[in-house]
Amino acid sequence: TVNGELDILIGTHALIQDKVKFGKLGLVILDEQHRFGVGQRAKLCKSSEDDKGQKIIPHLLSMTATPIPRTLALTIYGDLDLSLIDELPKGRKKIITKIIKPEERKKTYDFIKKEVKKGRQIFVICPRIEGNNDNEENKQSEAQLSWAKVKAVEEEYEKLSKEIFPDLKVGMLHGKLAGKEKENIMKDFKNKKIDILVSTSVIEVGIDVPNATVIMIEGSERFGLAQLHQF
């Protein structure tokens, strides 16, 4: 990219490293700005030099729909030009968020069944992948026991597929699965071969399934506000 052979380069965090240099960089666009650290953004904007070795400061366009505190503060106090996209896509309905009490769980499961009957799909998000066995729990501290009580994907998948929704197609997704296996599971979900997908936060970014109208988040206190907003 230093010699100017590329006009536009699209990449991930891999572009932010010492050996990657840009020639006459004019514009940096950061999508999902909250995913990049302050130092990373600064480093990317200082990675370009002109023919005389002088640093070139490019224009910077940061985009995010996740209102993290620092970004909100920059829009108020920082030297930024601000553009807002405040219109919903055509046909988009208002999102309804509810906190479900333990005694309302059965009603929630009934609601999920009704949505699936309408042809919709469901995400069930859990903070953990694996559960604990009894021997492990006996050796744990109070904090560890508290974490052990949090819903786990593998246990929840077994419960939902065998006890709660035996007549529905339930899938499981988490970061420990092989890359190809994860791709196949998401492909099946997009193709409506899976009604309910039990997953960790791996579906937080880059997953777009318009037919999925319900996200049930177990142990929501275990996720940050930015994560919950992203879901």
Beta strands, then each sheet from edge to edge (+ up, - down):
strand 1: 22-23
strand 2: 27-31
strand 3: 48-49
strand 4: 59-63
strand 5: 121-125
strand 6: 170-173
strand 7: 196-199
strand 8: 212-217
sheet 1: 1+ 3+
sheet 2: 2+ 4+
sheet 3: 6+ 7+ 5+ 8+
end
